[in-house]
């Protein structure tokens, strides 16, 4: 009886896939002002707090990533200006990290893509500030030596769909709605 139970557990694990834990990540963002000047954009990083990738055979079939929104950091500035922008991004003007300290991305599908570099199209549900919307991006997925790497091409999402809006209506019209991102995660 124990052997049958053990075989059922092993077969179930193979049918549902293997889960790999995220061990490294690089999430980069770009935000833009409407004006065409030297200071017309800012860029920075956000840390992945935790995450996993689900494989079935050598194919990614799912995964969930928790973003540490308190780690949002502008990397194009330094000193006082960087501190001011980081505070601005974290407060009620944009991400409200005290109220919403994390965001999540949950993979809902991965499809093959004909692009030679970005061989897959990853679709999932992004949740930021308690709002969830579907986001898709082209990605290069590699599975080798017990690890899986997902590396996106630059993609955009509309910040307004997540209520990421400068609370001053007059100022918000000077900020483009699209935020660009690149994501790279490695799971083992």
ZAGUTOR-723354 format. One record per residue (C-alpha): residue number from 1; x, y, z. Coordinates in steps of 0.25 Angstrom, whole numbers, plus 5000, padded with zeros to 4 digits. Example, Ala and Ser with C-alpha at 12.3 -4.5 7.8 and 13.67 -1.06 7.14 Angstrom:
ZAGUTOR-723354
+-----+------+-------+------+
:   i : east : north :   up :
+-----+------+-------+------+
:   1 : 5049 :  4982 : 5031 :
:   2 : 5055 :  4996 : 5029 :
+-----+------+-------+------+
//
This chain:
ZAGUTOR-723354
+-----+------+-------+------+
:   i : east : north :   up :
+-----+------+-------+------+
:   1 : 5000 :  5000 : 5000 :
:   2 : 5011 :  5010 : 5003 :
:   3 : 5018 :  5007 : 4990 :
:   4 : 5005 :  5010 : 4982 :
:   5 : 5003 :  5023 : 4990 :
:   6 : 5018 :  5027 : 4988 :
:   7 : 5016 :  5024 : 4973 :
:   8 : 5003 :  5033 : 4973 :
:   9 : 5011 :  5044 : 4979 :
:  10 : 5022 :  5043 : 4969 :
:  11 : 5013 :  5042 : 4957 :
:  12 : 5005 :  5054 : 4962 :
:  13 : 5018 :  5063 : 4964 :
:  14 : 5022 :  5059 : 4950 :
:  15 : 5008 :  5063 : 4944 :
:  16 : 5007 :  5076 : 4952 :
:  17 : 5022 :  5080 : 4949 :
:  18 : 5034 :  5084 : 4957 :
:  19 : 5035 :  5097 : 4965 :
:  20 : 5048 :  5105 : 4965 :
:  21 : 5051 :  5116 : 4975 :
:  22 : 5056 :  5129 : 4969 :
:  23 : 5070 :  5131 : 4973 :
:  24 : 5074 :  5144 : 4965 :
:  25 : 5066 :  5155 : 4959 :
:  26 : 5068 :  5168 : 4952 :
:  27 : 5055 :  5177 : 4950 :
:  28 : 5058 :  5190 : 4943 :
:  29 : 5048 :  5201 : 4940 :
:  30 : 5047 :  5214 : 4932 :
:  31 : 5037 :  5225 : 4934 :
:  32 : 5035 :  5237 : 4925 :
:  33 : 5031 :  5252 : 4925 :
:  34 : 5023 :  5257 : 4913 :
:  35 : 5033 :  5268 : 4911 :
:  36 : 5045 :  5265 : 4902 :
:  37 : 5056 :  5271 : 4910 :
:  38 : 5069 :  5265 : 4917 :
:  39 : 5061 :  5261 : 4929 :
:  40 : 5050 :  5255 : 4921 :
:  41 : 5051 :  5241 : 4928 :
:  42 : 5056 :  5234 : 4940 :
:  43 : 5060 :  5219 : 4942 :
:  44 : 5062 :  5210 : 4953 :
:  45 : 5060 :  5197 : 4960 :
:  46 : 5051 :  5188 : 4968 :
:  47 : 5055 :  5176 : 4976 :
:  48 : 5048 :  5163 : 4975 :
:  49 : 5045 :  5159 : 4989 :
:  50 : 5042 :  5144 : 4986 :
:  51 : 5037 :  5136 : 4975 :
:  52 : 5036 :  5122 : 4968 :
:  53 : 5035 :  5117 : 4954 :
:  54 : 5027 :  5104 : 4950 :
:  55 : 5033 :  5095 : 4940 :
:  56 : 5026 :  5083 : 4933 :
:  57 : 5037 :  5076 : 4926 :
:  58 : 5046 :  5087 : 4921 :
:  59 : 5034 :  5096 : 4918 :
:  60 : 5031 :  5108 : 4928 :
:  61 : 5016 :  5106 : 4931 :
:  62 : 5014 :  5116 : 4942 :
:  63 : 5021 :  5124 : 4953 :
:  64 : 5018 :  5135 : 4963 :
:  65 : 5027 :  5147 : 4967 :
:  66 : 5026 :  5156 : 4979 :
:  67 : 5032 :  5170 : 4976 :
:  68 : 5037 :  5178 : 4988 :
:  69 : 5031 :  5192 : 4985 :
:  70 : 5038 :  5198 : 4997 :
:  71 : 5051 :  5195 : 4989 :
:  72 : 5047 :  5204 : 4977 :
:  73 : 5060 :  5212 : 4974 :
:  74 : 5063 :  5223 : 4964 :
:  75 : 5077 :  5219 : 4958 :
:  76 : 5078 :  5231 : 4949 :
:  77 : 5080 :  5241 : 4960 :
:  78 : 5089 :  5242 : 4973 :
:  79 : 5089 :  5249 : 4986 :
:  80 : 5077 :  5259 : 4990 :
:  81 : 5070 :  5258 : 4976 :
:  82 : 5070 :  5243 : 4977 :
:  83 : 5065 :  5243 : 4991 :
:  84 : 5054 :  5253 : 4987 :
:  85 : 5049 :  5244 : 4975 :
:  86 : 5050 :  5231 : 4983 :
:  87 : 5041 :  5238 : 4994 :
:  88 : 5032 :  5243 : 4983 :
:  89 : 5030 :  5229 : 4977 :
:  90 : 5028 :  5222 : 4990 :
:  91 : 5018 :  5232 : 4996 :
:  92 : 5003 :  5235 : 4992 :
:  93 : 5007 :  5242 : 4980 :
:  94 : 5010 :  5229 : 4973 :
:  95 : 5012 :  5215 : 4979 :
:  96 : 5007 :  5217 : 4993 :
:  97 : 5017 :  5206 : 4998 :
:  98 : 5013 :  5208 : 5013 :
:  99 : 4999 :  5203 : 5009 :
: 100 : 5003 :  5194 : 4998 :
: 101 : 5018 :  5189 : 5001 :
: 102 : 5017 :  5178 : 4990 :
: 103 : 5013 :  5175 : 4976 :
: 104 : 5011 :  5162 : 4969 :
: 105 : 5012 :  5156 : 4956 :
: 106 : 5006 :  5142 : 4953 :
: 107 : 5009 :  5135 : 4940 :
: 108 : 4996 :  5130 : 4934 :
: 109 : 5001 :  5125 : 4920 :
: 110 : 5014 :  5124 : 4913 :
: 111 : 5014 :  5122 : 4897 :
: 112 : 5024 :  5120 : 4887 :
: 113 : 5028 :  5132 : 4879 :
: 114 : 5035 :  5132 : 4865 :
: 115 : 5045 :  5142 : 4869 :
: 116 : 5059 :  5136 : 4870 :
: 117 : 5064 :  5143 : 4882 :
: 118 : 5051 :  5145 : 4890 :
: 119 : 5045 :  5131 : 4888 :
: 120 : 5033 :  5132 : 4897 :
: 121 : 5021 :  5141 : 4900 :
: 122 : 5019 :  5141 : 4915 :
: 123 : 5005 :  5146 : 4920 :
: 124 : 5001 :  5148 : 4934 :
: 125 : 4993 :  5156 : 4944 :
: 126 : 5001 :  5168 : 4950 :
: 127 : 4996 :  5173 : 4963 :
: 128 : 5000 :  5187 : 4968 :
: 129 : 4993 :  5195 : 4978 :
: 130 : 4982 :  5185 : 4980 :
: 131 : 4978 :  5186 : 4965 :
: 132 : 4981 :  5174 : 4955 :
: 133 : 4982 :  5174 : 4940 :
: 134 : 4987 :  5165 : 4930 :
: 135 : 5001 :  5168 : 4924 :
: 136 : 5009 :  5161 : 4913 :
: 137 : 5023 :  5162 : 4909 :
: 138 : 5033 :  5155 : 4900 :
: 139 : 5044 :  5147 : 4907 :
: 140 : 5056 :  5138 : 4905 :
: 141 : 5054 :  5125 : 4913 :
: 142 : 5065 :  5116 : 4916 :
: 143 : 5065 :  5103 : 4924 :
: 144 : 5079 :  5096 : 4927 :
: 145 : 5086 :  5090 : 4938 :
: 146 : 5075 :  5090 : 4947 :
: 147 : 5072 :  5105 : 4946 :
: 148 : 5062 :  5113 : 4938 :
: 149 : 5064 :  5127 : 4933 :
: 150 : 5053 :  5137 : 4928 :
: 151 : 5059 :  5149 : 4922 :
: 152 : 5049 :  5159 : 4916 :
: 153 : 5050 :  5169 : 4905 :
: 154 : 5046 :  5183 : 4909 :
: 155 : 5031 :  5184 : 4910 :
: 156 : 5021 :  5194 : 4915 :
: 157 : 5009 :  5195 : 4923 :
: 158 : 4999 :  5206 : 4926 :
: 159 : 5001 :  5211 : 4940 :
: 160 : 4987 :  5218 : 4941 :
: 161 : 4981 :  5204 : 4941 :
: 162 : 4987 :  5201 : 4954 :
: 163 : 4984 :  5215 : 4960 :
: 164 : 4998 :  5219 : 4959 :
: 165 : 4995 :  5234 : 4957 :
: 166 : 5001 :  5246 : 4962 :
: 167 : 4991 :  5251 : 4972 :
: 168 : 4992 :  5265 : 4966 :
: 169 : 4984 :  5265 : 4953 :
: 170 : 4992 :  5277 : 4948 :
: 171 : 5005 :  5269 : 4950 :
: 172 : 5000 :  5256 : 4945 :
: 173 : 4997 :  5261 : 4931 :
: 174 : 5012 :  5263 : 4930 :
: 175 : 5015 :  5248 : 4932 :
: 176 : 5013 :  5238 : 4921 :
: 177 : 5004 :  5227 : 4925 :
: 178 : 5013 :  5216 : 4920 :
: 179 : 5024 :  5210 : 4929 :
: 180 : 5035 :  5202 : 4922 :
: 181 : 5041 :  5190 : 4929 :
: 182 : 5051 :  5179 : 4927 :
: 183 : 5051 :  5166 : 4936 :
: 184 : 5061 :  5155 : 4938 :
: 185 : 5059 :  5144 : 4948 :
: 186 : 5067 :  5131 : 4950 :
: 187 : 5061 :  5120 : 4958 :
: 188 : 5067 :  5107 : 4963 :
+-----+------+-------+------+
//
